[in-house]
Amino acid sequence: MLVEVFRSARKKGTYLYLPRGANFEELPEVLRQTFGTPELALSLNLTEGRKLARYEAEEVLTALDQHGFFLQLPPGAMSEVSDAY
């Protein structure tokens, strides 16, 4: 799957994975507001077994398939995430 990874202008260390060509404006409003303006960090062809820094590629691909996005938070930030995501 071709994926674009965006960094958050508001939340340091926060990244959003989207299928290539996905419309940021179609994501849940609370996510868009919290994330802020997306800044393209990289594009990649994400396949099962591909090495990622913090997550298994399969986990990211599953989230993309089920939710249309994958949100990568900085280490230790999981306790701050609400059920809105």
MDAnalysis code that builds the backbone (N, CA, C; Angstrom):
import MDAnalysis as mda
import numpy as np

u = mda.Universe.empty(255, n_residues=85, atom_resindex=np.repeat(np.arange(85), 3), trajectory=True)
u.add_TopologyAttr("name", ["N", "CA", "C"] * 85)
u.add_TopologyAttr("resid", np.arange(1, 86))
u.add_TopologyAttr("resname", ["MET", "LEU", "VAL", "GLU", "VAL", "PHE", "ARG", "SER", "ALA", "ARG", "LYS", "LYS", "GLY", "THR", "TYR", "LEU", "TYR", "LEU", "PRO", "ARG", "GLY", "ALA", "ASN", "PHE", "GLU", "GLU", "LEU", "PRO", "GLU", "VAL", "LEU", "ARG", "GLN", "THR", "PHE", "GLY", "THR", "PRO", "GLU", "LEU", "ALA", "LEU", "SER", "LEU", "ASN", "LEU", "THR", "GLU", "GLY", "ARG", "LYS", "LEU", "ALA", "ARG", "TYR", "GLU", "ALA", "GLU", "GLU", "VAL", "LEU", "THR", "ALA", "LEU", "ASP", "GLN", "HIS", "GLY", "PHE", "PHE", "LEU", "GLN", "LEU", "PRO", "PRO", "GLY", "ALA", "MET", "SER", "GLU", "VAL", "SER", "ASP", "ALA", "TYR"])
u.atoms.positions = np.array([
    [0.845, -1.170, 0.000],
    [0.000, 0.000, 0.000],
    [0.896, 1.240, 0.000],
    [0.595, 2.171, -0.863],
    [1.314, 3.438, -0.872],
    [0.757, 4.315, 0.242],
    [1.650, 4.806, 1.087],
    [1.271, 5.530, 2.298],
    [2.032, 6.842, 2.360],
    [1.339, 7.870, 2.829],
    [1.978, 9.146, 3.109],
    [1.964, 9.354, 4.616],
    [3.091, 9.806, 5.139],
    [3.225, 10.033, 6.578],
    [3.372, 11.537, 6.791],
    [2.504, 12.068, 7.642],
    [2.502, 13.499, 7.928],
    [2.905, 13.736, 9.374],
    [3.664, 14.802, 9.600],
    [3.994, 15.188, 10.974],
    [3.028, 16.282, 11.403],
    [2.749, 16.307, 12.687],
    [1.857, 17.311, 13.242],
    [2.610, 18.612, 13.474],
    [2.006, 19.715, 13.079],
    [2.580, 21.028, 13.342],
    [2.359, 21.428, 14.803],
    [1.401, 20.787, 15.462],
    [1.046, 21.140, 16.843],
    [1.650, 20.221, 17.889],
    [1.747, 18.944, 17.572],
    [2.143, 17.948, 18.563],
    [3.462, 17.299, 18.152],
    [4.541, 17.707, 18.786],
    [5.865, 17.178, 18.463],
    [5.879, 15.655, 18.618],
    [6.465, 14.978, 17.650],
    [6.587, 13.528, 17.705],
    [5.335, 12.780, 17.303],
    [4.329, 13.481, 16.791],
    [3.066, 12.863, 16.388],
    [3.007, 12.793, 14.870],
    [2.700, 11.609, 14.362],
    [2.654, 11.376, 12.919],
    [1.344, 10.696, 12.544],
    [0.889, 11.005, 11.348],
    [-0.355, 10.445, 10.839],
    [-0.057, 9.729, 9.527],
    [-0.383, 8.442, 9.480],
    [-0.219, 7.639, 8.269],
    [-1.555, 7.610, 7.544],
    [-1.527, 7.928, 6.258],
    [-2.730, 7.886, 5.431],
    [-2.433, 7.167, 4.129],
    [-3.418, 6.451, 3.584],
    [-3.220, 5.893, 2.249],
    [-2.967, 7.051, 1.278],
    [-2.083, 6.828, 0.334],
    [-1.754, 7.885, -0.631],
    [-3.029, 8.401, -1.304],
    [-3.169, 9.708, -1.350],
    [-4.317, 10.331, -1.979],
    [-5.509, 10.529, -1.065],
    [-5.424, 10.055, 0.190],
    [-6.535, 10.229, 1.134],
    [-6.704, 11.718, 1.445],
    [-7.930, 12.102, 1.722],
    [-8.254, 13.489, 2.003],
    [-8.255, 13.715, 3.512],
    [-7.337, 14.545, 3.985],
    [-7.233, 14.862, 5.411],
    [-8.553, 15.405, 5.951],
    [-9.284, 16.142, 5.147],
    [-10.541, 16.760, 5.578],
    [-11.644, 15.738, 5.843],
    [-11.476, 14.504, 5.414],
    [-12.474, 13.455, 5.645],
    [-12.247, 12.701, 6.953],
    [-11.172, 13.009, 7.656],
    [-10.894, 12.371, 8.935],
    [-11.794, 12.967, 10.009],
    [-11.949, 12.271, 11.142],
    [-12.778, 12.816, 12.225],
    [-12.307, 14.221, 12.627],
    [-13.268, 15.091, 12.867],
    [-12.962, 16.495, 13.177],
    [-12.040, 16.641, 14.381],
    [-12.275, 15.864, 15.432],
    [-11.444, 15.969, 16.631],
    [-9.993, 15.612, 16.301],
    [-9.764, 14.670, 15.428],
    [-8.407, 14.307, 15.022],
    [-7.771, 15.453, 14.246],
    [-8.506, 16.023, 13.303],
    [-7.973, 17.130, 12.497],
    [-7.613, 18.324, 13.375],
    [-8.487, 18.648, 14.319],
    [-8.237, 19.801, 15.192],
    [-7.039, 19.573, 16.100],
    [-6.944, 18.386, 16.655],
    [-5.843, 18.070, 17.556],
    [-4.515, 17.979, 16.806],
    [-4.545, 17.390, 15.619],
    [-3.321, 17.178, 14.846],
    [-2.792, 18.486, 14.266],
    [-3.673, 19.352, 13.838],
    [-3.244, 20.597, 13.215],
    [-2.938, 20.398, 11.739],
    [-2.274, 21.360, 11.156],
    [-1.939, 21.304, 9.735],
    [-0.935, 20.191, 9.485],
    [-1.269, 19.247, 8.598],
    [-0.332, 18.150, 8.324],
    [0.820, 18.623, 7.449],
    [2.020, 18.163, 7.775],
    [3.221, 18.450, 6.996],
    [3.766, 17.120, 6.488],
    [3.846, 16.952, 5.176],
    [4.311, 15.689, 4.612],
    [5.741, 15.401, 5.067],
    [5.931, 14.240, 5.697],
    [7.249, 13.830, 6.167],
    [7.892, 12.852, 5.191],
    [7.087, 11.894, 4.691],
    [7.612, 10.926, 3.732],
    [6.486, 10.143, 3.093],
    [6.813, 9.526, 1.986],
    [5.917, 8.593, 1.294],
    [6.633, 7.267, 1.207],
    [5.897, 6.181, 1.348],
    [6.521, 4.869, 1.264],
    [5.520, 3.815, 0.811],
    [6.059, 2.725, 0.316],
    [5.254, 1.567, -0.029],
    [5.291, 0.645, 1.185],
    [4.214, 0.620, 1.935],
    [4.160, -0.144, 3.174],
    [3.632, -1.542, 2.892],
    [4.442, -2.528, 3.201],
    [4.074, -3.922, 3.004],
    [4.275, -4.678, 4.320],
    [3.577, -5.801, 4.451],
    [3.771, -6.633, 5.636],
    [5.240, -7.008, 5.736],
    [5.753, -6.960, 6.942],
    [7.139, -7.325, 7.170],
    [8.118, -6.176, 7.015],
    [7.662, -5.047, 6.516],
    [8.563, -3.901, 6.368],
    [8.947, -3.389, 7.751],
    [10.190, -3.018, 7.901],
    [10.686, -2.499, 9.167],
    [10.230, -1.063, 9.363],
    [9.604, -0.795, 10.493],
    [9.261, 0.554, 10.919],
    [9.920, 0.790, 12.274],
    [10.127, 2.034, 12.613],
    [10.853, 2.354, 13.843],
    [10.137, 1.895, 15.112],
    [8.828, 2.122, 15.201],
    [8.145, 1.881, 16.472],
    [6.987, 0.905, 16.420],
    [6.495, 0.593, 15.237],
    [5.323, -0.275, 15.122],
    [5.573, -1.364, 14.094],
    [4.811, -2.413, 14.188],
    [4.843, -3.452, 13.174],
    [4.040, -2.963, 11.970],
    [4.545, -3.221, 10.785],
    [3.856, -2.796, 9.568],
    [2.442, -3.357, 9.521],
    [2.254, -4.578, 10.001],
    [0.937, -5.192, 9.985],
    [-0.063, -4.402, 10.821],
    [0.389, -3.870, 11.956],
    [-0.470, -3.072, 12.829],
    [-0.917, -1.792, 12.113],
    [0.013, -1.145, 11.430],
    [-0.304, 0.077, 10.697],
    [-1.253, -0.231, 9.544],
    [-0.967, -1.292, 8.798],
    [-1.822, -1.665, 7.667],
    [-3.237, -2.009, 8.119],
    [-3.367, -2.696, 9.230],
    [-4.690, -3.037, 9.765],
    [-5.465, -1.774, 10.117],
    [-4.818, -0.827, 10.789],
    [-5.486, 0.423, 11.149],
    [-5.891, 1.204, 9.906],
    [-5.028, 1.230, 8.896],
    [-5.360, 1.924, 7.654],
    [-6.573, 1.289, 6.984],
    [-6.624, -0.019, 7.013],
    [-7.740, -0.739, 6.404],
    [-9.037, -0.526, 7.182],
    [-8.967, -0.578, 8.499],
    [-10.164, -0.492, 9.334],
    [-10.644, 0.943, 9.574],
    [-9.703, 1.876, 9.736],
    [-10.067, 3.232, 10.135],
    [-9.727, 4.299, 9.097],
    [-8.885, 3.947, 8.145],
    [-8.477, 4.910, 7.123],
    [-7.297, 5.763, 7.521],
    [-6.761, 5.542, 8.732],
    [-5.585, 6.274, 9.191],
    [-4.915, 5.510, 10.320],
    [-3.666, 5.886, 10.600],
    [-2.950, 5.366, 11.760],
    [-2.258, 6.550, 12.408],
    [-2.474, 6.736, 13.691],
    [-1.892, 7.846, 14.430],
    [-0.743, 7.325, 15.278],
    [0.456, 7.859, 15.031],
    [1.639, 7.498, 15.817],
    [1.913, 8.621, 16.802],
    [1.844, 8.292, 18.075],
    [2.070, 9.263, 19.137],
    [3.480, 9.135, 19.681],
    [4.001, 10.190, 20.298],
    [5.327, 10.086, 20.895],
    [5.320, 9.092, 22.047],
    [6.466, 8.516, 22.373],
    [6.532, 7.569, 23.491],
    [5.946, 8.177, 24.760],
    [5.147, 7.397, 25.474],
    [4.542, 7.838, 26.724],
    [3.250, 8.615, 26.564],
    [2.855, 8.907, 25.344],
    [1.658, 9.721, 25.121],
    [0.376, 8.905, 25.123],
    [0.455, 7.602, 25.141],
    [-0.746, 6.767, 25.064],
    [-1.718, 7.067, 26.186],
    [-1.238, 7.458, 27.336],
    [-2.141, 7.729, 28.458],
    [-2.969, 9.000, 28.206],
    [-2.560, 9.804, 27.215],
    [-3.276, 11.042, 26.924],
    [-4.333, 10.867, 25.852],
    [-4.384, 9.711, 25.219],
    [-5.293, 9.503, 24.088],
    [-6.694, 9.207, 24.601],
    [-7.665, 9.897, 24.028],
    [-9.049, 9.644, 24.417],
    [-9.657, 8.582, 23.523],
    [-10.825, 8.140, 23.860],
    [-11.521, 7.147, 23.055],
    [-12.011, 7.717, 21.732],
    [-11.807, 8.994, 21.502],
    [-12.243, 9.622, 20.232],
    [-11.513, 9.033, 19.051],
    [-10.323, 8.484, 19.260],
    [-9.563, 7.906, 18.165],
    [-9.893, 6.437, 18.088],
])
